[in-house]
Amino acid sequence: MASRIFSTTPSAWFEEYEKLLRQCEIADVPSHIWNADEYGVQDVFEEKQAVGESGKPFYQVKASEKGETTTVLPVFNATGTVGALMVISKS
């Protein structure tokens, strides 16, 4: 079944997806249809001056710098319910 899902055309993929939803009997149950979308956040910080509380540091995240990447994985379903946020960092 999995090999059929990775089709060459988007319309074929959606047809297979709809078949799978019907097979699992969740096509009409949006609270059972979940999605996850991960993204990486670079943890390179640079100390700067800023307007704020005296004596407290201010950091700016700079993209395109080399550093460790922390992965953030939000999950949500078709009704808009958001699951617990997963944060994966280097141990």
Secondary structure as UniProt FT lines:
FT   HELIX           2..5
FT   HELIX           10..23
FT   TURN            24..25
FT   TURN            27..28
FT   HELIX           30..32
FT   STRAND          34..36
FT   STRAND          39..42
FT   STRAND          45..47
FT   TURN            54..55
FT   STRAND          59..61
FT   TURN            63..64
FT   STRAND          69..73
FT   STRAND          75..77
FT   TURN            78..79
FT   STRAND          86..88
//
